[in-house]
Amino acid sequence: MPDLLKRIGAPLTFGVLALLAVVTMVSDRRSLAEGGRDLPWWQAVMLEIAVPIQDVVAAPVDGLRGVYRDYVSLLEVRQDNERLRVRVAELEEANLQYREALVASGHLQQIASMRDEFEIPMLPTEVVALDVKPWFRSVLVDRGASHGVRAGNPVITAEGVVGLVTATSRHAAKTMLLLDRQSAIDGIVQRSRARGIVRGRGTNQLEFEFVVRGGDVMVGDVVITSGLGGVYPKGLRIGEIVELSDPAGGLLQTASLRPAVDFGRLEQVFLMMRRGPTMDLLYGENDGPVESARAPSGRPSS
């Protein structure tokens, strides 16, 4: 008898449960047709038991579904962030190009105004390198003989004098800066018209040497090119006097000059496509230095 119960126990239990399910379905359908009814006590007990069991069974599934949904959302957020990062980079690049275009537009206006002022053709060029030799102060620009550039062409910016072209190749030129020790320019004080020679010191300041007698020179005076010597046109800014030395009874006095051009931020310069007669004598027709010629300052050229 026990063996029989063991053999038929499982099928019997399944059959009873199936019968209960069928009876429940039929009674539910009948109750719906009659407008609804209260559940029998035994069905109410089974319902009360089934609800927490269903919650426990569904909890892991709901958790996994939530984790998957959060993971997909994170992937979408990551993709959105990457798209936004790329877009920001594109906008920054476009903004940089617009700013450079505005700067270039300002340079073009400077070229036009200087051409009108001096009536000399101007060639804009970029500074591409500094001279690596510590005892020279010079830069390389990206215009050369193929663009009509020759040794002796003045180099300026809208702020003032930069220097002088000393050597050219086909597509580049070497410019000796105003700061170089070999540089010398005839200048005048704009206020008092006192004349003197502006020399490079090899540092970030210049030296203005003038005659003390009758020379009315003060700190803050602006020194400009005099036009003598035929190298630079008259009226270009050279610098501002920041210090006067003690003359100590000498005929000549010197002053420290702050350059008008910020050489530490030199990017674009303008080549004046005209060479004065002094430079023709110094460099000759083939741009080669003439040994017997003298520099505008009266010193032998090196």
C-alpha positions as CSV (number, residue, x, y, z in Angstrom):
1,M,0.0,0.0,0.0
2,P,2.7,2.6,0.8
3,D,4.5,1.7,-2.4
4,L,1.3,2.3,-4.3
5,L,0.8,5.7,-2.7
6,K,4.4,6.6,-3.6
7,R,3.8,5.6,-7.3
8,I,0.5,7.4,-7.7
9,G,1.2,10.3,-5.3
10,A,2.8,12.6,-7.8
11,P,0.3,12.0,-10.6
12,L,-2.6,12.3,-8.1
13,T,-1.3,15.6,-6.7
14,F,-0.9,17.0,-10.3
15,G,-4.4,15.9,-11.2
16,V,-5.9,17.5,-8.1
17,L,-4.1,20.8,-8.8
18,A,-5.2,20.7,-12.4
19,L,-8.8,20.0,-11.3
20,L,-8.6,22.9,-8.9
21,A,-7.3,25.1,-11.7
22,V,-10.1,24.1,-14.0
23,V,-12.7,24.6,-11.3
24,T,-11.3,28.0,-10.5
25,M,-11.3,29.1,-14.1
26,V,-14.9,28.0,-14.6
27,S,-16.0,29.7,-11.4
28,D,-14.2,32.9,-12.3
29,R,-15.8,32.9,-15.7
30,R,-19.2,32.3,-14.1
31,S,-18.6,35.1,-11.6
32,L,-17.7,37.5,-14.4
33,A,-20.9,36.7,-16.2
34,E,-22.9,37.2,-13.0
35,G,-21.2,40.6,-12.3
36,G,-18.5,39.5,-9.8
37,R,-18.5,37.7,-6.4
38,D,-16.3,37.2,-3.4
39,L,-13.7,34.4,-3.6
40,P,-14.2,31.3,-1.5
41,W,-12.0,31.1,1.6
42,W,-9.7,28.5,0.2
43,Q,-9.1,30.6,-3.0
44,A,-8.5,33.7,-1.0
45,V,-5.9,31.8,1.1
46,M,-4.2,30.6,-2.1
47,L,-4.2,34.1,-3.5
48,E,-2.7,35.6,-0.4
49,I,0.1,32.9,-0.5
50,A,0.7,33.3,-4.2
51,V,1.3,37.1,-4.2
52,P,4.5,37.2,-2.0
53,I,5.8,34.0,-3.7
54,Q,5.3,35.8,-7.1
55,D,7.1,38.9,-5.7
56,V,10.0,36.8,-4.5
57,V,10.2,34.9,-7.8
58,A,9.9,38.1,-9.9
59,A,12.4,40.1,-7.9
60,P,15.6,38.7,-9.5
61,V,14.1,39.1,-13.0
62,D,13.1,42.7,-12.3
63,G,16.6,43.4,-10.9
64,L,18.3,42.0,-13.9
65,R,16.0,43.9,-16.2
66,G,16.8,47.1,-14.3
67,V,20.6,46.5,-14.5
68,Y,20.3,45.8,-18.2
69,R,18.2,49.0,-18.7
70,D,20.8,51.0,-16.7
71,Y,23.7,49.5,-18.7
72,V,22.0,50.4,-22.0
73,S,21.4,53.9,-20.7
74,L,25.0,54.3,-19.7
75,L,26.1,53.2,-23.2
76,E,23.8,55.8,-24.7
77,V,25.2,58.4,-22.3
78,R,28.7,57.5,-23.2
79,Q,27.9,57.7,-26.9
80,D,26.3,61.1,-26.4
81,N,29.3,62.3,-24.4
82,E,31.6,61.2,-27.2
83,R,29.5,63.0,-29.8
84,L,29.4,66.1,-27.7
85,R,33.2,65.9,-27.2
86,V,33.8,65.8,-30.9
87,R,31.3,68.6,-31.5
88,V,33.0,70.8,-28.9
89,A,36.4,70.1,-30.5
90,E,35.0,71.1,-33.9
91,L,33.5,74.3,-32.5
92,E,36.8,75.2,-30.8
93,E,38.7,74.7,-34.1
94,A,36.1,76.8,-36.0
95,N,36.4,79.5,-33.3
96,L,40.2,79.5,-33.6
97,Q,40.0,79.8,-37.3
98,Y,37.6,82.8,-37.0
99,R,39.9,84.5,-34.6
100,E,42.9,84.0,-36.8
101,A,40.8,85.4,-39.7
102,L,40.0,88.5,-37.7
103,V,43.7,88.9,-36.8
104,A,44.6,88.4,-40.5
105,S,41.9,91.0,-41.5
106,G,43.5,93.5,-39.0
107,H,46.9,92.8,-40.5
108,L,45.5,93.5,-44.0
109,Q,44.1,96.8,-42.8
110,Q,47.5,97.7,-41.4
111,I,49.2,96.9,-44.7
112,A,46.7,99.1,-46.6
113,S,47.2,102.0,-44.2
114,M,51.0,101.7,-44.3
115,R,51.0,101.6,-48.1
116,D,48.9,104.8,-48.2
117,E,51.2,106.4,-45.6
118,F,54.6,105.5,-47.1
119,E,53.6,104.8,-50.7
120,I,55.9,101.8,-50.7
121,P,54.8,98.2,-51.7
122,M,54.5,96.0,-48.6
123,L,54.9,92.2,-48.5
124,P,53.4,90.5,-45.5
125,T,55.4,87.5,-44.2
126,E,55.5,85.2,-41.3
127,V,58.3,84.7,-38.8
128,V,59.1,81.0,-39.0
129,A,62.3,80.6,-36.9
130,L,64.8,82.3,-34.6
131,D,68.5,82.3,-35.3
132,V,70.1,79.7,-33.0
133,K,73.4,81.6,-32.6
134,P,73.3,83.4,-29.2
135,W,75.6,86.3,-30.4
136,F,73.2,87.3,-33.2
137,R,69.6,88.6,-32.9
138,S,67.9,87.6,-36.1
139,V,64.8,85.7,-37.4
140,L,63.9,83.8,-40.5
141,V,60.8,84.8,-42.6
142,D,59.0,82.7,-45.2
143,R,59.5,85.0,-48.2
144,G,62.6,85.1,-50.3
145,A,64.2,86.0,-53.7
146,S,61.4,84.4,-55.6
147,H,59.0,87.0,-54.1
148,G,61.3,89.9,-54.9
149,V,62.9,90.1,-51.5
150,R,66.5,91.4,-51.5
151,A,69.1,92.0,-48.8
152,G,68.7,95.5,-47.5
153,N,64.9,95.5,-47.5
154,P,63.6,97.1,-44.3
155,V,61.3,95.0,-42.1
156,I,58.6,96.6,-40.0
157,T,55.3,96.1,-38.2
158,A,52.5,98.5,-37.5
159,E,54.2,99.2,-34.2
160,G,57.5,100.2,-35.6
161,V,60.9,99.1,-36.9
162,V,61.8,95.4,-36.7
163,G,65.1,95.2,-38.6
164,L,66.8,94.6,-42.0
165,V,67.0,91.7,-44.4
166,T,70.6,90.6,-44.6
167,A,70.5,87.4,-46.7
168,T,68.0,85.6,-48.9
169,S,67.4,82.2,-50.4
170,R,64.7,81.4,-52.9
171,H,61.9,81.1,-50.4
172,A,63.2,82.5,-47.2
173,A,65.1,85.5,-45.8
174,K,67.2,86.3,-42.8
175,T,66.3,89.4,-40.9
176,M,68.8,91.1,-38.5
177,L,66.7,92.5,-35.7
178,L,67.0,96.0,-34.3
179,L,68.3,94.4,-31.1
180,D,71.4,93.0,-32.8
181,R,74.8,94.6,-31.7
182,Q,75.6,95.3,-35.4
183,S,72.3,97.2,-35.9
184,A,72.5,101.1,-36.0
185,I,69.8,103.5,-37.1
186,D,69.8,107.3,-37.4
187,G,66.9,108.5,-35.2
188,I,65.4,111.7,-33.9
189,V,63.3,112.5,-30.8
190,Q,59.8,113.2,-32.0
191,R,59.2,116.0,-29.4
192,S,62.4,118.0,-29.5
193,R,63.8,116.8,-32.9
194,A,67.2,116.0,-31.2
195,R,69.2,113.6,-33.4
196,G,71.2,110.6,-32.4
197,I,72.1,107.0,-33.3
198,V,70.1,104.0,-32.0
199,R,72.2,100.9,-31.6
200,G,71.4,97.4,-30.6
201,R,72.8,96.0,-27.3
202,G,72.1,92.3,-28.0
203,T,69.5,92.5,-25.2
204,N,65.8,93.5,-25.1
205,Q,66.7,97.2,-24.9
206,L,68.3,99.7,-27.3
207,E,70.9,102.4,-26.8
208,F,70.3,106.0,-28.0
209,E,73.5,108.0,-28.4
210,F,73.0,111.8,-28.9
211,V,74.9,115.0,-28.5
212,V,74.4,116.6,-25.1
213,R,74.8,120.2,-26.3
214,G,71.4,121.5,-27.2
215,G,69.9,118.0,-27.0
216,D,66.6,118.2,-25.2
217,V,65.9,114.6,-24.4
218,M,63.6,113.4,-21.5
219,V,62.4,110.0,-20.2
220,G,59.2,109.1,-22.0
221,D,60.3,110.7,-25.3
222,V,59.5,108.7,-28.5
223,V,62.4,108.2,-30.9
224,I,61.5,107.7,-34.6
225,T,63.5,107.2,-37.8
226,S,65.0,110.3,-39.3
227,G,65.0,109.1,-42.9
228,L,68.7,109.9,-43.2
229,G,70.9,107.2,-44.8
230,G,68.1,106.1,-47.1
231,V,67.5,102.8,-45.3
232,Y,64.2,103.4,-43.5
233,P,61.5,106.0,-44.3
234,K,61.1,108.9,-42.0
235,G,58.7,108.7,-39.1
236,L,58.8,105.0,-38.2
237,R,58.7,104.4,-34.4
238,I,61.9,103.0,-32.9
239,G,61.2,103.1,-29.2
240,E,60.7,105.1,-26.0
241,I,63.3,106.5,-23.7
242,V,63.2,104.8,-20.3
243,E,66.5,105.9,-18.7
244,L,69.1,108.6,-19.2
245,S,72.7,108.1,-18.3
246,D,74.8,110.7,-16.4
247,P,76.8,112.7,-19.1
248,A,79.7,113.3,-16.6
249,G,80.8,116.3,-18.7
250,G,81.1,114.3,-21.9
251,L,79.8,115.6,-25.2
252,L,77.9,112.4,-26.0
253,Q,75.1,111.1,-23.7
254,T,73.4,107.8,-24.0
255,A,69.8,106.7,-23.1
256,S,68.2,103.4,-22.7
257,L,65.4,102.8,-25.2
258,R,62.5,100.4,-25.0
259,P,61.7,99.1,-28.5
260,A,58.3,99.9,-29.9
261,V,58.0,96.4,-31.2
262,D,57.5,93.5,-28.8
263,F,60.1,91.1,-30.2
264,G,59.1,88.3,-27.9
265,R,55.7,88.1,-29.6
266,L,56.8,88.7,-33.2
267,E,54.7,86.6,-35.6
268,Q,53.9,88.6,-38.8
269,V,56.0,91.3,-40.3
270,F,56.0,93.4,-43.4
271,L,58.8,93.7,-45.9
272,M,59.2,97.1,-47.5
273,M,59.8,96.3,-51.1
274,R,62.2,99.2,-51.6
275,R,66.0,99.3,-51.0
276,G,67.7,102.6,-50.4
277,P,70.8,103.8,-52.2
278,T,72.9,103.1,-49.1
279,M,71.9,99.5,-49.3
280,D,72.6,99.3,-53.0
281,L,76.1,100.5,-52.2
282,L,76.5,98.0,-49.3
283,Y,75.1,94.9,-51.0
284,G,75.6,95.7,-54.7
285,E,73.4,94.5,-57.6
286,N,73.8,90.8,-56.7
287,D,73.0,91.2,-53.0
288,G,76.6,90.4,-52.1
289,P,78.2,92.6,-49.5
290,V,80.8,95.1,-50.9
291,E,83.9,95.1,-48.8
292,S,84.6,98.8,-49.1
293,A,81.1,99.9,-48.3
294,R,80.1,101.3,-44.9
295,A,76.9,100.8,-42.8
296,P,74.4,103.6,-42.3
297,S,75.9,104.3,-38.9
298,G,79.3,105.0,-40.4
299,R,80.8,101.8,-39.1
300,P,82.4,99.2,-41.5
301,S,79.9,96.5,-42.3
302,S,80.7,93.0,-41.1
